[in-house]
Amino acid sequence: MPCKVKKSGAVKWLASVMKEGRRRQKVFDTKAEALEWEAEQRKATSPMTPTVSLTLLEWATQYLNFSEKFSSRTMWEKKAAFKELLKKVDPASDPAGLQPGQVLKALQPVAKSQSGHAANKMRKNLMAAWNWGVKYLSFQEKNPCKIDRFPEAKSPRYVPSEQDFWTAYDAANLYDQRMLLAYLNTAARKRELFGMTWADVDFDNRRVRLWTAKREGGAKEFDWIPMTEALFKTLVEERQHASGDLVFPDPETGKAFTSRQHYLERLCKRAGVRKFCWHAIRHLSASILIQNQVPLPTIQKILRHKNLTTTQGYIHELDNARDLMEVLSRTNKSPRTRSSHPRADLVAVK
């Protein structure tokens, strides 16, 4: 697979083929020319002459270069997977010789020292990298990274009650209250709100645009979500204090948040409620919709799931939490919830 190189200040394409035990390379002005040359070189190879493909390290490098379009978190996970593999397998070896046993040996320490979930994430990323190699590097279709999944000690995601959410909301400062309300009223993923700009807020038509890269191929796509009355008022207030393009920037830097990983943990501790994460608010939004008998296809549109089965996964997860649903049923009738807070009018999003 050709790669970009700089030569005399100009961007060129370096073609590379291993032939008869020697690597042959040539620089071209265009990628098409480089690909054509590589194809010709491979055809010219005698069927009786064994050829050597890219090394494991070269495979990893090319795949990671291709994957730069993904989020920084995804890139970190992919790099970590290769790092563990290359600890146990010679980086200069031929990927064609990679065996499932070697992949298993590389990921077993991860399952032991971290968790089965962490090892399975690495397994998933290595499988994806091999499938990419099948498509672009002529790897064999049998995927050696497709080893048995590691056992996981799964616990259901904790979805806070509506009452706990508002208790945590009370303990937050005004800026974070607006952000929490935006999460609840859009059912957004964390990074979608972190990256939202004022260009994504359409006050005239009362809608917000949420961008996501969680689609096939990592391409960024957007969906327009109607604003509830509570969200409209909140964003109008926030716009009056905004000084930059981002709707909810880090107040200290003015730039987009990268994680805020421990913020909710500290907030919940201060509020005296059980810890919940950002993504749990998305589940809470879904639970409120379910309680108000919003049809499943409508919930799918609000959550922006491409596949209805993903939405059904949310529903099944909540079906196993009947006690939580009863709590929500009671708190929905609470005068304090209705009068003291700008409630999430999620049912309006139809």
Contacts in CASP RR format, 6 or more apart in sequence:
PFRMAT RR
TARGET T0000
AUTHOR 0000-0000-0000
METHOD contacts of the structure
MODEL  1
MPCKVKKSGAVKWLASVMKEGRRRQKVFDTKAEALEWEAEQRKATSPMTP
TVSLTLLEWATQYLNFSEKFSSRTMWEKKAAFKELLKKVDPASDPAGLQP
GQVLKALQPVAKSQSGHAANKMRKNLMAAWNWGVKYLSFQEKNPCKIDRF
PEAKSPRYVPSEQDFWTAYDAANLYDQRMLLAYLNTAARKRELFGMTWAD
VDFDNRRVRLWTAKREGGAKEFDWIPMTEALFKTLVEERQHASGDLVFPD
PETGKAFTSRQHYLERLCKRAGVRKFCWHAIRHLSASILIQNQVPLPTIQ
KILRHKNLTTTQGYIHELDNARDLMEVLSRTNKSPRTRSSHPRADLVAVK
1 38 0 8 1.000
1 54 0 8 1.000
1 62 0 8 1.000
1 136 0 8 1.000
1 137 0 8 1.000
2 13 0 8 1.000
2 14 0 8 1.000
2 15 0 8 1.000
2 16 0 8 1.000
2 28 0 8 1.000
2 31 0 8 1.000
2 34 0 8 1.000
2 35 0 8 1.000
2 38 0 8 1.000
3 13 0 8 1.000
3 14 0 8 1.000
3 16 0 8 1.000
3 62 0 8 1.000
3 65 0 8 1.000
4 11 0 8 1.000
4 12 0 8 1.000
4 13 0 8 1.000
4 14 0 8 1.000
5 11 0 8 1.000
5 12 0 8 1.000
5 13 0 8 1.000
5 14 0 8 1.000
5 27 0 8 1.000
6 12 0 8 1.000
7 27 0 8 1.000
12 27 0 8 1.000
12 28 0 8 1.000
12 29 0 8 1.000
13 27 0 8 1.000
13 28 0 8 1.000
13 29 0 8 1.000
13 30 0 8 1.000
13 31 0 8 1.000
13 33 0 8 1.000
13 34 0 8 1.000
14 25 0 8 1.000
14 26 0 8 1.000
14 27 0 8 1.000
14 34 0 8 1.000
15 25 0 8 1.000
15 26 0 8 1.000
15 27 0 8 1.000
15 28 0 8 1.000
15 34 0 8 1.000
15 35 0 8 1.000
15 37 0 8 1.000
15 38 0 8 1.000
15 41 0 8 1.000
16 23 0 8 1.000
16 24 0 8 1.000
16 25 0 8 1.000
16 38 0 8 1.000
16 54 0 8 1.000
17 23 0 8 1.000
17 24 0 8 1.000
17 25 0 8 1.000
17 38 0 8 1.000
17 41 0 8 1.000
17 42 0 8 1.000
18 24 0 8 1.000
18 51 0 8 1.000
18 52 0 8 1.000
18 53 0 8 1.000
18 54 0 8 1.000
19 41 0 8 1.000
19 42 0 8 1.000
19 44 0 8 1.000
19 45 0 8 1.000
19 49 0 8 1.000
19 51 0 8 1.000
20 45 0 8 1.000
20 49 0 8 1.000
20 51 0 8 1.000
21 51 0 8 1.000
21 52 0 8 1.000
24 41 0 8 1.000
26 34 0 8 1.000
26 37 0 8 1.000
28 34 0 8 1.000
28 37 0 8 1.000
42 51 0 8 1.000
45 51 0 8 1.000
52 94 0 8 1.000
53 94 0 8 1.000
53 95 0 8 1.000
53 96 0 8 1.000
53 137 0 8 1.000
53 138 0 8 1.000
53 139 0 8 1.000
54 62 0 8 1.000
54 95 0 8 1.000
54 137 0 8 1.000
55 91 0 8 1.000
55 92 0 8 1.000
55 93 0 8 1.000
55 94 0 8 1.000
55 95 0 8 1.000
56 85 0 8 1.000
56 86 0 8 1.000
56 89 0 8 1.000
56 90 0 8 1.000
56 91 0 8 1.000
56 92 0 8 1.000
56 93 0 8 1.000
56 94 0 8 1.000
56 95 0 8 1.000
56 98 0 8 1.000
57 86 0 8 1.000
57 91 0 8 1.000
57 92 0 8 1.000
59 95 0 8 1.000
59 129 0 8 1.000
59 133 0 8 1.000
59 137 0 8 1.000
60 82 0 8 1.000
60 85 0 8 1.000
60 86 0 8 1.000
60 91 0 8 1.000
60 129 0 8 1.000
62 136 0 8 1.000
62 137 0 8 1.000
63 78 0 8 1.000
63 129 0 8 1.000
63 132 0 8 1.000
63 133 0 8 1.000
64 75 0 8 1.000
64 78 0 8 1.000
64 79 0 8 1.000
64 82 0 8 1.000
66 132 0 8 1.000
66 136 0 8 1.000
67 74 0 8 1.000
67 75 0 8 1.000
67 78 0 8 1.000
68 75 0 8 1.000
69 213 0 8 1.000
69 217 0 8 1.000
69 218 0 8 1.000
69 219 0 8 1.000
70 78 0 8 1.000
70 213 0 8 1.000
70 218 0 8 1.000
71 191 0 8 1.000
71 213 0 8 1.000
72 258 0 8 1.000
77 121 0 8 1.000
77 122 0 8 1.000
77 125 0 8 1.000
78 125 0 8 1.000
78 129 0 8 1.000
80 122 0 8 1.000
81 121 0 8 1.000
81 122 0 8 1.000
81 123 0 8 1.000
81 125 0 8 1.000
81 126 0 8 1.000
81 129 0 8 1.000
82 126 0 8 1.000
82 129 0 8 1.000
84 106 0 8 1.000
84 107 0 8 1.000
84 109 0 8 1.000
84 110 0 8 1.000
84 122 0 8 1.000
85 102 0 8 1.000
85 103 0 8 1.000
85 106 0 8 1.000
85 107 0 8 1.000
85 122 0 8 1.000
85 126 0 8 1.000
87 106 0 8 1.000
88 102 0 8 1.000
88 105 0 8 1.000
88 106 0 8 1.000
89 98 0 8 1.000
89 102 0 8 1.000
89 106 0 8 1.000
95 130 0 8 1.000
95 137 0 8 1.000
95 139 0 8 1.000
96 139 0 8 1.000
96 140 0 8 1.000
97 144 0 8 1.000
98 144 0 8 1.000
98 145 0 8 1.000
99 144 0 8 1.000
100 144 0 8 1.000
100 145 0 8 1.000
100 146 0 8 1.000
100 147 0 8 1.000
101 144 0 8 1.000
101 147 0 8 1.000
102 144 0 8 1.000
103 123 0 8 1.000
103 126 0 8 1.000
103 144 0 8 1.000
103 145 0 8 1.000
103 147 0 8 1.000
104 147 0 8 1.000
104 148 0 8 1.000
107 119 0 8 1.000
107 122 0 8 1.000
107 123 0 8 1.000
107 147 0 8 1.000
107 150 0 8 1.000
108 119 0 8 1.000
110 116 0 8 1.000
110 118 0 8 1.000
110 119 0 8 1.000
110 122 0 8 1.000
111 118 0 8 1.000
111 119 0 8 1.000
111 150 0 8 1.000
115 152 0 8 1.000
115 153 0 8 1.000
116 150 0 8 1.000
116 151 0 8 1.000
116 152 0 8 1.000
116 153 0 8 1.000
117 152 0 8 1.000
117 154 0 8 1.000
119 150 0 8 1.000
120 149 0 8 1.000
120 150 0 8 1.000
120 152 0 8 1.000
123 145 0 8 1.000
123 146 0 8 1.000
123 147 0 8 1.000
123 149 0 8 1.000
123 150 0 8 1.000
126 145 0 8 1.000
127 143 0 8 1.000
127 145 0 8 1.000
127 146 0 8 1.000
129 145 0 8 1.000
130 139 0 8 1.000
130 143 0 8 1.000
130 144 0 8 1.000
130 145 0 8 1.000
130 146 0 8 1.000
131 143 0 8 1.000
133 139 0 8 1.000
134 140 0 8 1.000
134 141 0 8 1.000
134 143 0 8 1.000
156 317 0 8 1.000
156 320 0 8 1.000
156 321 0 8 1.000
157 277 0 8 1.000
157 279 0 8 1.000
157 280 0 8 1.000
157 283 0 8 1.000
157 317 0 8 1.000
158 274 0 8 1.000
158 275 0 8 1.000
158 276 0 8 1.000
158 280 0 8 1.000
159 276 0 8 1.000
159 280 0 8 1.000
159 283 0 8 1.000
159 284 0 8 1.000
159 287 0 8 1.000
159 317 0 8 1.000
159 318 0 8 1.000
159 321 0 8 1.000
159 324 0 8 1.000
160 168 0 8 1.000
160 273 0 8 1.000
160 274 0 8 1.000
160 276 0 8 1.000
160 280 0 8 1.000
160 281 0 8 1.000
160 284 0 8 1.000
161 324 0 8 1.000
161 327 0 8 1.000
161 328 0 8 1.000
161 331 0 8 1.000
162 284 0 8 1.000
162 288 0 8 1.000
162 327 0 8 1.000
162 328 0 8 1.000
162 331 0 8 1.000
162 332 0 8 1.000
162 337 0 8 1.000
163 327 0 8 1.000
163 331 0 8 1.000
163 334 0 8 1.000
163 337 0 8 1.000
164 268 0 8 1.000
164 271 0 8 1.000
164 273 0 8 1.000
164 274 0 8 1.000
164 276 0 8 1.000
165 180 0 8 1.000
165 184 0 8 1.000
165 276 0 8 1.000
165 281 0 8 1.000
165 284 0 8 1.000
166 337 0 8 1.000
166 340 0 8 1.000
166 341 0 8 1.000
167 271 0 8 1.000
167 272 0 8 1.000
167 273 0 8 1.000
168 180 0 8 1.000
168 264 0 8 1.000
168 267 0 8 1.000
168 268 0 8 1.000
168 271 0 8 1.000
168 273 0 8 1.000
168 276 0 8 1.000
169 177 0 8 1.000
169 180 0 8 1.000
169 181 0 8 1.000
169 341 0 8 1.000
170 271 0 8 1.000
171 267 0 8 1.000
171 270 0 8 1.000
171 271 0 8 1.000
171 272 0 8 1.000
172 180 0 8 1.000
172 267 0 8 1.000
175 251 0 8 1.000
176 263 0 8 1.000
176 267 0 8 1.000
178 234 0 8 1.000
178 235 0 8 1.000
178 237 0 8 1.000
178 238 0 8 1.000
178 248 0 8 1.000
179 193 0 8 1.000
179 248 0 8 1.000
180 281 0 8 1.000
181 230 0 8 1.000
181 231 0 8 1.000
181 234 0 8 1.000
181 342 0 8 1.000
181 344 0 8 1.000
182 188 0 8 1.000
182 193 0 8 1.000
182 231 0 8 1.000
182 234 0 8 1.000
182 235 0 8 1.000
182 247 0 8 1.000
182 248 0 8 1.000
183 193 0 8 1.000
183 278 0 8 1.000
183 281 0 8 1.000
183 282 0 8 1.000
183 285 0 8 1.000
184 281 0 8 1.000
184 284 0 8 1.000
184 285 0 8 1.000
184 344 0 8 1.000
184 346 0 8 1.000
185 227 0 8 1.000
185 228 0 8 1.000
185 230 0 8 1.000
185 231 0 8 1.000
185 234 0 8 1.000
185 285 0 8 1.000
185 344 0 8 1.000
185 345 0 8 1.000
185 346 0 8 1.000
186 192 0 8 1.000
186 193 0 8 1.000
186 208 0 8 1.000
186 210 0 8 1.000
186 225 0 8 1.000
186 231 0 8 1.000
186 285 0 8 1.000
187 282 0 8 1.000
187 285 0 8 1.000
187 286 0 8 1.000
187 302 0 8 1.000
187 303 0 8 1.000
187 346 0 8 1.000
188 196 0 8 1.000
188 210 0 8 1.000
188 225 0 8 1.000
188 282 0 8 1.000
189 210 0 8 1.000
189 212 0 8 1.000
189 214 0 8 1.000
189 279 0 8 1.000
189 282 0 8 1.000
190 260 0 8 1.000
190 278 0 8 1.000
190 279 0 8 1.000
192 210 0 8 1.000
192 211 0 8 1.000
192 212 0 8 1.000
193 210 0 8 1.000
193 247 0 8 1.000
193 248 0 8 1.000
194 248 0 8 1.000
194 256 0 8 1.000
194 257 0 8 1.000
194 258 0 8 1.000
194 260 0 8 1.000
195 211 0 8 1.000
195 246 0 8 1.000
195 247 0 8 1.000
195 248 0 8 1.000
195 256 0 8 1.000
196 208 0 8 1.000
196 209 0 8 1.000
196 210 0 8 1.000
196 211 0 8 1.000
196 246 0 8 1.000
196 247 0 8 1.000
196 248 0 8 1.000
197 245 0 8 1.000
197 246 0 8 1.000
197 247 0 8 1.000
198 239 0 8 1.000
198 242 0 8 1.000
198 244 0 8 1.000
198 245 0 8 1.000
198 246 0 8 1.000
198 247 0 8 1.000
199 245 0 8 1.000
200 208 0 8 1.000
200 209 0 8 1.000
200 210 0 8 1.000
200 211 0 8 1.000
200 222 0 8 1.000
200 247 0 8 1.000
201 208 0 8 1.000
201 209 0 8 1.000
201 235 0 8 1.000
201 239 0 8 1.000
201 247 0 8 1.000
202 208 0 8 1.000
202 209 0 8 1.000
202 224 0 8 1.000
203 232 0 8 1.000
203 235 0 8 1.000
203 236 0 8 1.000
203 239 0 8 1.000
206 226 0 8 1.000
206 227 0 8 1.000
206 232 0 8 1.000
207 224 0 8 1.000
207 225 0 8 1.000
207 226 0 8 1.000
207 227 0 8 1.000
208 224 0 8 1.000
208 225 0 8 1.000
208 227 0 8 1.000
208 231 0 8 1.000
208 235 0 8 1.000
209 222 0 8 1.000
209 223 0 8 1.000
209 224 0 8 1.000
209 225 0 8 1.000
210 222 0 8 1.000
210 223 0 8 1.000
210 225 0 8 1.000
210 304 0 8 1.000
211 220 0 8 1.000
211 221 0 8 1.000
211 222 0 8 1.000
212 220 0 8 1.000
212 221 0 8 1.000
212 222 0 8 1.000
212 223 0 8 1.000
212 304 0 8 1.000
213 219 0 8 1.000
213 220 0 8 1.000
213 221 0 8 1.000
215 221 0 8 1.000
215 306 0 8 1.000
223 304 0 8 1.000
225 302 0 8 1.000
225 304 0 8 1.000
225 349 0 8 1.000
226 348 0 8 1.000
226 349 0 8 1.000
227 235 0 8 1.000
228 344 0 8 1.000
228 345 0 8 1.000
228 346 0 8 1.000
228 348 0 8 1.000
228 349 0 8 1.000
229 345 0 8 1.000
229 348 0 8 1.000
230 342 0 8 1.000
230 343 0 8 1.000
230 344 0 8 1.000
230 345 0 8 1.000
233 342 0 8 1.000
234 342 0 8 1.000
235 247 0 8 1.000
238 247 0 8 1.000
238 248 0 8 1.000
244 254 0 8 1.000
246 254 0 8 1.000
246 255 0 8 1.000
246 256 0 8 1.000
248 257 0 8 1.000
249 255 0 8 1.000
249 256 0 8 1.000
249 257 0 8 1.000
250 256 0 8 1.000
250 257 0 8 1.000
260 278 0 8 1.000
264 275 0 8 1.000
264 276 0 8 1.000
264 277 0 8 1.000
264 278 0 8 1.000
265 275 0 8 1.000
268 274 0 8 1.000
268 275 0 8 1.000
268 276 0 8 1.000
269 275 0 8 1.000
282 303 0 8 1.000
283 314 0 8 1.000
283 317 0 8 1.000
283 318 0 8 1.000
285 302 0 8 1.000
285 303 0 8 1.000
285 344 0 8 1.000
285 346 0 8 1.000
286 299 0 8 1.000
286 303 0 8 1.000
286 311 0 8 1.000
286 314 0 8 1.000
286 315 0 8 1.000
286 318 0 8 1.000
287 318 0 8 1.000
287 324 0 8 1.000
287 325 0 8 1.000
287 328 0 8 1.000
288 328 0 8 1.000
288 332 0 8 1.000
288 344 0 8 1.000
288 346 0 8 1.000
288 347 0 8 1.000
289 298 0 8 1.000
289 299 0 8 1.000
289 302 0 8 1.000
289 346 0 8 1.000
289 347 0 8 1.000
290 299 0 8 1.000
290 315 0 8 1.000
290 318 0 8 1.000
290 325 0 8 1.000
291 325 0 8 1.000
291 328 0 8 1.000
291 329 0 8 1.000
291 332 0 8 1.000
292 346 0 8 1.000
292 347 0 8 1.000
294 302 0 8 1.000
294 346 0 8 1.000
294 347 0 8 1.000
294 350 0 8 1.000
296 308 0 8 1.000
296 311 0 8 1.000
296 312 0 8 1.000
296 315 0 8 1.000
297 308 0 8 1.000
298 349 0 8 1.000
298 350 0 8 1.000
299 311 0 8 1.000
299 314 0 8 1.000
299 315 0 8 1.000
300 308 0 8 1.000
300 310 0 8 1.000
300 311 0 8 1.000
302 346 0 8 1.000
302 349 0 8 1.000
303 310 0 8 1.000
303 311 0 8 1.000
303 314 0 8 1.000
305 311 0 8 1.000
318 324 0 8 1.000
318 325 0 8 1.000
331 337 0 8 1.000
337 343 0 8 1.000
END
